[in-house]
Amino acid sequence: MKYDAIIIGAGAAGLFAAMHIGKKGKSALVIDHAKKPAEKIRISGGGRCNFTNIKVNPENFLSKNPKFCISALRRYTPQDFIKLIEEYGIQYHEKTLGQLFCDHSSQEIIDMLLDECKKYNVKVELSTSVLEVQKDKAFKIKTSRNQGLETPNLIIATGGLSIPKMGATGYAYDIAKQFGIDVIEPEPALVPLIFSDELLEFCKDLTGIAVDTIVKFKKQIFKEAILFTHKGLSGPAILQISSYINIGDTIEINLRPDMNIFEYLKDRQRG
């Protein structure tokens, strides 16, 4: 069976790509090994999905090629996605620093993407494993459902290794290596930080507490909340700074950025 495009991965990127291919009148097939689509959307933002940021610009993206994302951001802006959200009547609100969240449930975003795919005759096959990908004049794909798929355009939208429990794998890296594409060694990013046993014991009474902070590493500064968890630290500021640090690096956390601690201690001494 032939398609104009086959997309491996039914997450946000895969469904988004598929719906736009279908919108252009092209045939598209989305394949995913998971039972449900877009699980990362479902759990993001505490179940309310931080679906975009109105202040997005190229400087917010980390890449070996800083110009890589410029054309994409110019061709499809956050405002374009907001317009689609509003067409579907999805209510949303802005949190700090331009972050937009659904008022109700992230499932609304998933349903919207699936509805767009359905509208433009995109076929979505879940619980389907890709067994083999080869390329001659076109890509030839074998799956657990179909041994004879063919397409001139193959999109790998399987993401990275971020949440293995949710089905994330290194499949994209394997395919890249199969076709001779250089792969930069993956490193953790946008992840929580795990405490040592000693520090965890020291902070255990703080579990569940969120604090507005300033987190700093070299020239990178994030003025957002952190969250003490049963394993260590999470929250927006920690997730952001994690993209810039490696094991062994030291970060600075100001737990009371609104207070001059020296003046406070002086006042305590006077009192």
C-alpha positions in Angstrom: 0.0 0.0 0.0 1.4 3.4 -1.0 1.1 6.7 0.9 2.4 10.1 0.1 3.9 10.2 3.6 4.2 7.8 6.5 4.8 9.1 10.0 6.2 6.8 12.7 5.1 8.2 16.0 1.6 9.3 17.0 2.6 12.0 19.5 2.3 15.8 19.2 4.8 16.1 16.4 3.6 13.1 14.4 -0.1 14.0 14.5 0.7 17.7 13.8 2.8 16.7 10.7 0.2 14.3 9.5 -2.7 16.7 9.7 -0.9 19.3 7.7 0.1 16.7 5.0 -3.5 15.7 4.8 -4.6 19.3 4.6 -2.6 19.6 1.4 -4.6 16.8 -0.1 -1.9 14.1 0.3 -2.4 10.7 1.7 -0.7 10.0 5.1 -0.4 7.1 7.6 0.6 7.5 11.2 2.0 4.4 13.0 2.7 4.0 16.7 3.4 1.0 19.0 1.4 2.5 21.8 -2.2 1.7 22.6 -3.1 5.3 22.9 -1.9 8.4 21.0 0.0 11.4 22.4 0.5 10.1 25.9 3.1 12.9 26.6 0.5 15.5 25.8 -1.9 13.8 28.2 0.5 14.1 31.2 2.1 17.4 30.4 1.3 20.5 32.4 -0.1 18.4 35.2 -2.8 17.1 32.9 -3.7 20.5 31.4 -1.0 20.7 28.7 1.3 23.6 28.3 0.5 23.7 24.6 2.5 26.8 23.5 4.2 29.9 24.7 3.3 33.3 23.3 6.9 34.5 23.7 8.6 31.8 21.7 11.7 32.9 19.6 14.8 31.2 18.2 16.8 32.0 21.3 14.7 29.6 23.3 15.9 26.6 21.4 19.1 24.7 22.1 20.8 23.4 19.0 24.3 22.9 17.5 22.8 25.0 14.7 21.2 28.0 16.3 19.5 29.0 13.0 17.9 25.6 12.5 14.5 26.6 14.0 14.1 30.1 12.5 12.3 29.1 9.3 9.9 26.7 11.2 9.0 29.4 13.7 8.4 31.9 10.8 6.2 29.5 8.9 4.0 28.5 11.8 3.8 30.8 14.8 2.3 30.3 18.3 -0.5 32.5 17.2 -1.3 30.1 14.4 -1.7 27.3 16.9 -3.8 29.5 19.2 -6.1 30.3 16.3 -6.7 26.5 15.8 -7.3 26.1 19.6 -9.9 28.8 19.5 -11.6 27.3 16.5 -12.2 24.2 18.5 -13.5 26.2 21.5 -10.8 25.1 23.8 -10.6 27.4 26.8 -7.1 28.3 28.0 -5.2 30.7 30.3 -1.8 32.2 30.6 0.5 31.4 33.5 3.9 33.0 34.0 6.3 34.0 31.2 3.7 33.5 28.4 2.9 29.8 29.1 -0.5 28.8 27.9 -2.4 25.9 29.5 -5.8 24.4 28.9 -8.5 25.4 31.5 -9.8 21.8 31.6 -7.9 18.8 30.2 -5.0 18.1 27.9 -7.2 15.5 26.3 -8.8 18.4 24.5 -5.6 19.0 22.6 -5.3 15.3 21.7 -8.9 15.1 20.5 -8.3 18.2 18.4 -5.2 16.7 16.7 -7.1 13.5 16.0 -10.1 15.3 14.7 -7.9 17.3 12.3 -6.3 14.1 11.1 -9.7 12.5 10.6 -11.0 15.6 8.8 -8.2 15.3 6.2 -8.4 11.5 5.9 -5.2 10.7 7.7 -5.1 7.0 8.8 -3.8 6.3 12.4 -2.7 2.8 13.3 -2.0 2.2 17.0 -0.6 -0.9 18.7 1.5 -1.4 15.6 5.2 -2.2 15.7 7.5 -1.2 12.9 9.5 -4.3 12.0 11.7 -3.1 9.2 12.5 0.1 7.2 14.4 -0.1 3.9 14.9 2.4 1.1 15.3 1.8 -2.6 13.6 4.4 -4.8 11.1 4.8 -2.0 10.9 3.8 1.7 9.6 0.3 2.2 8.2 -0.5 5.6 7.1 -3.7 7.3 4.9 -3.5 10.4 3.1 -6.0 12.6 -0.1 -5.2 10.6 1.2 -4.7 7.0 4.2 -6.2 5.2 4.0 -4.0 2.1 3.9 -0.2 3.0 5.7 2.2 0.6 6.2 6.0 0.6 8.6 8.6 -0.9 8.4 10.5 2.4 9.1 9.1 5.8 8.9 11.1 9.0 10.3 9.8 12.2 8.5 11.5 15.1 9.2 9.1 17.9 10.8 11.6 20.2 13.7 10.6 22.5 14.3 8.6 25.7 12.6 11.0 28.1 10.0 8.7 29.7 10.5 5.0 29.0 7.6 4.0 31.2 5.4 5.8 28.7 6.8 3.9 25.8 9.6 6.2 24.8 12.5 4.5 23.0 15.7 5.2 21.1 14.1 4.2 17.8 14.8 7.5 16.1 18.5 7.2 16.8 18.6 3.6 15.5 16.9 4.7 12.2 19.3 7.6 11.9 22.3 5.3 12.3 20.8 2.8 9.9 20.8 5.5 7.2 24.2 6.9 8.0 23.0 10.1 9.7 25.3 11.4 12.4 23.8 11.2 15.9 25.0 13.5 18.7 25.2 11.5 21.9 21.9 12.2 23.7 22.0 13.9 27.1 19.2 14.4 29.6 17.3 17.7 29.3 14.2 19.2 30.8 14.4 16.7 33.6 14.1 16.8 37.4 17.2 16.6 39.6 17.7 13.6 42.0 19.2 14.2 45.4 21.8 12.0 47.0 20.5 10.0 50.0 22.1 12.4 52.5 20.6 15.5 50.9 17.2 13.7 50.4 17.1 13.0 54.1 17.9 16.6 54.9 15.1 17.9 52.7 12.5 15.2 53.2 10.2 17.5 55.2 10.0 19.9 52.3 8.5 17.3 49.9 5.5 18.8 48.0 6.5 22.4 48.7 6.8 24.8 45.7 8.9 28.0 46.0 9.4 30.9 43.7 13.2 31.1 43.1 16.1 32.3 41.0 18.1 29.3 39.7 21.5 30.1 38.1 24.2 28.2 36.2 26.9 30.4 34.7 25.1 32.9 32.5 21.8 31.1 32.5 19.2 32.4 35.0 15.6 31.3 35.4 13.2 33.1 37.7 10.5 30.5 38.2 9.2 28.0 40.8 11.0 24.9 42.0 9.2 21.9 43.6 10.7 19.7 46.3 9.8 16.1 45.5 10.3 12.7 47.1 13.3 12.2 44.9 14.8 15.7 44.7 13.9 18.9 42.8 11.5 19.6 39.9 9.4 22.5 38.8 9.8 24.9 35.9 13.2 26.5 36.9 14.8 23.1 37.5 13.5 21.6 34.3 14.9 24.6 32.4 18.3 24.7 34.0 18.7 20.9 33.5 19.2 21.5 29.8 22.5 23.4 30.5 24.2 21.3 33.2 26.0 18.0 33.4 26.8 15.6 36.2 29.2 17.3 38.6 28.1 20.9 37.8 27.0 23.2 40.6 23.9 25.4 40.3 22.9 28.3 42.6 19.3 28.5 44.0 18.1 31.6 45.7 15.1 30.5 47.7 14.2 34.0 48.8 14.9 36.3 45.8 12.7 39.0 47.3 14.7 39.2 50.5 18.1 40.8 51.2 19.4 38.1 53.5 22.2 40.2 55.0 19.8 43.0 56.0 17.5 40.3 57.4 20.2 38.8 59.6 21.3 42.3 60.7 17.7 43.1 61.8 17.6 39.7 63.7 20.8 40.6 65.5 19.4 44.1 66.4 16.2 42.6 67.6 
